[in-house]
Amino acid sequence: MNLRNGSGWSLIDASQFAGLPGVHDLGTLLGVTTGSLLLVILRAAERWVPGEDMLGDVSAIVRREGRVLVERTDGSSHTLKDDVELITNPWSLADVVNVGTELAEVLVISR
């Protein structure tokens, strides 16, 4: 892993996860203990439901690649695609679904 840091900042090269579907815990690699920083890579039509791998409440979801549907526990949803890349304070997250035909990557930040 390529990790650089300084006073109040850290930088991680996440290219080692490119093309590897699954949930990758970047927070642990960075030493985050009060929340989670998860890189979620989904195949076409694949769904991810947050579980024990996530600490705290979701405060942001960032789309890195692909097209995803973010579904909330209240039944509402929001699509992240080329023109929308970030949702802040997405309330209670139910799941994230890849609605595209290629791999999709989202960064789920919780605290």
C-alpha angles and dihedrals in degrees: 000000000000108000127167127176144168139174105330098347142080132189124200127188103225094183089105087072095049110131094003109121115215141067115304117194105220091165093067091048089053094044096249109163104166099058144353136273108191127179105207116195115188133189119225111299092002120141129210121201116193113244141152091326090073125074122201131350121322110256100175143005118202121194110219099172140354130014122296139179115220111205122196127208090247089065097254122122142191131202120225113202139133097314097039118048106156140048117186122199094005092183116226108355116218099177149317120238128194103228094177132083097242133056115294126205127199131174112219114200121192135171 
